[in-house]
Amino acid sequence: MAWRSGHRIVSAVAALGLGACIVPDTNLKVQGDAVNPGTVRLLQSIAVTEEADAACKLASVTELTACPLVPETLPFGAIDPAAPLCVCPGKDGNALSYFDIYVEDPDLDDGRPKDSIFGALLLDMPAATVDPEEYVAYTNLLPATVPAANVNLGFNSYSNAIERPEPLVRRWTLGAETGVDLCNGNPAGKLDPGLHSLRLVVTDRPWYREVVLDEGQPERNADGELVRVPIEMASIGVPDLPGGATYAIADYVFRCVDGDDPDASCNCLEEEA
């Protein structure tokens, strides 16, 4: 559908070009809160060859010994732990250890990071979803209204990017004190045995807030600005695209095994009192 729409636009432009020149608008400047030149990005380390590390060392003006990468964390995609993750009466002794989520956003304000980065985890969300907020999960691990913290990765790391400004990296640490018990640790309740999906959404604006309507028309304040619902009614998991937000997503897939299955090698533990 997207290709067909683009095809029609190209065809229309080509037809117009037969009789006239297209003069692009120039010197346009967007003003207001929607100004957002830099996009938020999720970061993960990748496998790098010795040849690539050697090339990075040669290209760097500092004494790098390897290509700049963020520290290793839980890879996106299929979660394949050494022992099965299990649905238990108490907690799962095979639960994942804590891990970090790294993001970056290049926008600056007087040399300091300008944008706050927010994130949310969406559990088993169908492809056609009207309200992602219904699927927000693990808020005990990633509170959707707590921005990622600034982090200094130190010398000889991702902060020593080659031929680009120093990355402005932010981080959340999930399960620092408790670990990450995916099958039992969601505040909404234990998961059913089977395959589950978990989508990570990060954005560089607060979550979307609907515009208040007055007899069907958007309400505006004394300054002519649109009035939005209170921040407590924000749509968690929905980036505020009208407000200039950018966003990034990543997906995990994991399996929960029935802890009562004697052949499953589960390690169910009692809940601590």
C-alpha positions as CSV (number, residue, x, y, z in Angstrom):
1,M,0.0,0.0,0.0
2,A,2.8,2.4,0.9
3,W,4.6,1.7,-2.4
4,R,1.5,2.3,-4.5
5,S,0.9,5.6,-2.7
6,G,4.5,6.7,-3.4
7,H,4.1,5.5,-7.0
8,R,1.1,7.7,-7.6
9,I,3.0,10.7,-6.1
10,V,6.0,10.1,-8.4
11,S,3.7,9.7,-11.4
12,A,1.9,13.0,-10.6
13,V,5.2,14.8,-10.2
14,A,6.5,13.4,-13.5
15,A,3.3,14.6,-15.2
16,L,3.6,18.1,-13.8
17,G,7.2,18.2,-14.9
18,L,6.1,18.0,-18.6
19,G,4.8,21.5,-18.4
20,A,6.5,23.3,-15.6
21,C,9.4,23.3,-13.2
22,I,9.0,22.3,-9.6
23,V,10.5,25.0,-7.3
24,P,11.2,23.6,-3.8
25,D,10.5,25.7,-0.8
26,T,13.6,27.0,0.9
27,N,14.6,28.5,4.2
28,L,11.7,26.9,6.0
29,K,12.1,26.9,9.8
30,V,9.9,24.8,12.1
31,Q,9.2,26.6,15.4
32,G,7.8,25.5,18.8
33,D,8.0,22.3,20.8
34,A,7.9,20.2,17.6
35,V,11.5,21.0,16.7
36,N,13.4,17.8,17.1
37,P,16.3,17.5,14.7
38,G,17.9,14.4,16.4
39,T,16.2,11.0,16.5
40,V,16.4,8.6,19.5
41,R,18.2,5.3,18.9
42,L,18.5,2.0,20.7
43,L,22.0,0.7,21.1
44,Q,23.5,-2.8,21.3
45,S,26.9,-4.3,20.8
46,I,27.6,-6.4,17.7
47,A,30.2,-9.0,16.8
48,V,33.3,-7.2,15.3
49,T,36.1,-8.9,13.5
50,E,39.8,-8.4,14.2
51,E,40.1,-6.6,10.9
52,A,37.4,-4.2,11.8
53,D,39.0,-3.5,15.2
54,A,42.3,-2.8,13.4
55,A,40.6,-0.4,11.0
56,C,38.9,1.4,13.9
57,K,42.3,1.7,15.6
58,L,43.8,3.3,12.5
59,A,40.9,5.7,11.9
60,S,40.8,7.0,15.5
61,V,42.7,10.0,16.7
62,T,42.8,8.5,20.2
63,E,44.6,5.3,21.2
64,L,41.6,3.0,20.7
65,T,42.4,-0.7,20.7
66,A,39.0,-1.8,19.3
67,C,35.9,-0.4,17.6
68,P,33.8,1.8,20.0
69,L,30.8,-0.3,21.3
70,V,28.4,0.0,24.2
71,P,28.8,-2.8,26.9
72,E,27.1,-6.1,26.1
73,T,23.6,-6.5,27.3
74,L,20.6,-8.8,26.6
75,P,20.4,-9.1,22.8
76,F,17.2,-8.2,21.1
77,G,15.3,-11.0,19.4
78,A,14.9,-14.5,20.8
79,I,15.9,-14.9,24.5
80,D,17.7,-18.3,24.8
81,P,18.8,-18.7,28.4
82,A,21.0,-21.6,29.5
83,A,18.1,-23.0,31.6
84,P,14.3,-22.7,30.9
85,L,12.3,-19.9,32.2
86,C,9.4,-21.3,34.2
87,V,6.0,-20.4,35.5
88,C,6.3,-21.1,39.2
89,P,4.0,-21.0,42.3
90,G,6.7,-18.7,43.8
91,K,9.6,-17.3,41.8
92,D,11.8,-18.7,39.1
93,G,15.4,-19.6,40.1
94,N,16.3,-19.6,36.4
95,A,15.3,-15.9,36.1
96,L,17.5,-13.6,34.0
97,S,20.1,-11.5,35.7
98,Y,19.8,-7.8,35.5
99,F,20.6,-6.1,32.2
100,D,20.9,-2.6,30.8
101,I,19.1,-0.8,28.0
102,Y,21.1,1.8,26.2
103,V,19.7,4.7,24.1
104,E,21.2,7.8,22.6
105,D,19.8,11.1,21.4
106,P,22.0,13.8,19.8
107,D,19.9,16.9,20.7
108,L,21.7,19.5,22.9
109,D,20.8,22.5,25.0
110,D,23.8,24.6,25.9
111,G,26.0,21.6,25.6
112,R,23.9,19.3,27.7
113,P,21.4,16.6,26.7
114,K,18.1,18.3,25.8
115,D,15.6,15.5,25.5
116,S,14.4,13.2,28.2
117,I,14.1,9.6,27.0
118,F,11.1,7.4,28.1
119,G,10.6,3.7,27.6
120,A,7.9,1.1,28.0
121,L,7.6,-2.7,27.6
122,L,4.6,-4.1,25.8
123,L,3.7,-7.7,26.4
124,D,2.0,-9.9,23.8
125,M,0.6,-7.0,21.9
126,P,-1.2,-7.9,18.7
127,A,-0.2,-6.4,15.4
128,A,-3.4,-4.5,15.0
129,T,-3.7,-2.6,18.3
130,V,-5.9,0.4,19.0
131,D,-4.5,1.1,22.5
132,P,-1.0,-0.1,23.3
133,E,-1.4,1.0,26.9
134,E,-3.5,-2.2,27.5
135,Y,-0.3,-4.2,27.0
136,V,2.1,-2.2,29.1
137,A,4.0,-4.6,31.3
138,Y,6.9,-4.9,33.8
139,T,6.5,-1.4,35.1
140,N,8.4,-2.6,38.2
141,L,11.4,-3.1,35.9
142,L,10.9,-0.2,33.5
143,P,8.7,2.6,34.8
144,A,7.2,4.3,31.8
145,T,7.4,7.8,33.3
146,V,11.0,7.6,34.6
147,P,13.5,8.9,32.0
148,A,16.7,7.1,31.2
149,A,19.7,8.2,33.2
150,N,22.7,9.9,31.6
151,V,25.7,7.6,31.6
152,N,29.4,8.2,31.0
153,L,30.9,5.1,29.4
154,G,34.5,6.2,29.9
155,F,37.6,6.3,27.8
156,N,38.2,3.7,25.1
157,S,34.5,2.9,24.8
158,Y,31.5,3.9,22.7
159,S,32.0,7.5,23.9
160,N,35.1,7.6,21.7
161,A,33.0,7.5,18.5
162,I,35.0,7.9,15.2
163,E,34.3,10.9,13.0
164,R,31.1,11.9,14.8
165,P,30.2,13.9,17.9
166,E,30.5,12.2,21.2
167,P,27.3,10.1,21.7
168,L,24.9,11.2,24.4
169,V,24.1,7.9,25.9
170,R,21.4,7.1,28.4
171,R,20.6,3.9,30.3
172,W,18.0,2.0,32.3
173,T,19.1,-1.0,34.4
174,L,16.4,-3.6,34.6
175,G,16.2,-5.9,37.7
176,A,19.3,-4.5,39.4
177,E,18.2,-5.9,42.8
178,T,15.7,-8.6,41.8
179,G,16.8,-10.0,38.5
180,V,14.3,-10.2,35.6
181,D,11.7,-12.9,36.2
182,L,9.8,-12.7,32.9
183,C,7.3,-15.5,33.6
184,N,6.4,-14.6,37.2
185,G,7.5,-11.0,37.7
186,N,4.9,-9.0,35.8
187,P,2.7,-7.0,38.2
188,A,-0.4,-7.9,36.3
189,G,0.1,-11.6,37.1
190,K,2.0,-14.7,36.1
191,L,2.2,-15.6,32.4
192,D,0.7,-18.7,30.9
193,P,3.1,-21.4,29.7
194,G,4.0,-20.9,26.0
195,L,5.7,-18.4,23.7
196,H,5.5,-14.6,24.5
197,S,6.6,-11.4,22.8
198,L,7.9,-8.3,24.5
199,R,8.2,-5.0,22.6
200,L,10.5,-2.2,23.8
201,V,9.4,1.3,22.8
202,V,11.6,4.3,23.5
203,T,10.8,8.0,22.7
204,D,12.3,11.4,23.2
205,R,9.1,13.2,24.3
206,P,6.6,12.4,27.1
207,W,3.9,9.9,26.0
208,Y,1.1,11.2,23.8
209,R,-1.8,13.1,25.5
210,E,-5.1,13.5,23.7
211,V,-6.3,16.9,22.8
212,V,-9.3,18.1,24.8
213,L,-12.4,18.6,22.6
214,D,-15.1,21.2,23.2
215,E,-18.3,20.3,21.3
216,G,-16.2,18.3,18.9
217,Q,-13.6,21.0,18.3
218,P,-10.1,21.1,19.7
219,E,-9.9,23.4,22.7
220,R,-7.2,26.0,22.9
221,N,-5.8,28.1,25.8
222,A,-5.4,31.9,26.0
223,D,-2.1,31.6,24.0
224,G,-3.8,29.6,21.2
225,E,-2.1,26.4,22.2
226,L,-4.0,23.1,22.1
227,V,-5.2,21.9,25.5
228,R,-4.3,18.3,26.3
229,V,-5.6,15.9,28.9
230,P,-3.7,15.8,32.2
231,I,-0.3,14.1,32.2
232,E,-1.8,11.4,34.4
233,M,-4.0,10.4,31.4
234,A,-1.1,10.1,28.9
235,S,-1.3,7.1,26.6
236,I,1.7,5.1,27.8
237,G,3.4,3.3,24.9
238,V,2.2,5.8,22.3
239,P,4.9,8.3,21.1
240,D,3.7,11.9,20.7
241,L,4.3,12.2,17.0
242,P,2.2,15.5,16.7
243,G,4.5,16.9,19.4
244,G,7.6,16.2,17.4
245,A,8.6,12.9,19.1
246,T,10.9,10.4,17.5
247,Y,10.9,6.8,18.7
248,A,12.6,3.4,18.3
249,I,11.5,-0.1,18.9
250,A,13.0,-3.5,19.5
251,D,11.5,-6.9,20.1
252,Y,12.2,-9.9,22.4
253,V,10.6,-13.3,22.2
254,F,10.8,-15.8,25.1
255,R,9.1,-19.1,26.2
256,C,7.7,-19.8,29.6
257,V,7.6,-23.5,30.7
258,D,5.1,-25.0,33.1
259,G,7.0,-25.3,36.4
260,D,5.0,-28.4,37.3
261,D,6.4,-30.3,34.3
262,P,8.8,-32.9,35.8
263,D,10.8,-33.0,32.6
264,A,11.3,-29.3,32.2
265,S,14.4,-28.7,34.4
266,C,12.7,-25.9,36.2
267,N,14.1,-24.3,39.3
268,C,11.1,-23.0,41.2
269,L,11.8,-21.2,44.5
270,E,9.6,-20.1,47.3
271,E,8.7,-16.4,47.6
272,E,10.7,-14.6,50.3
273,A,8.6,-13.6,53.3
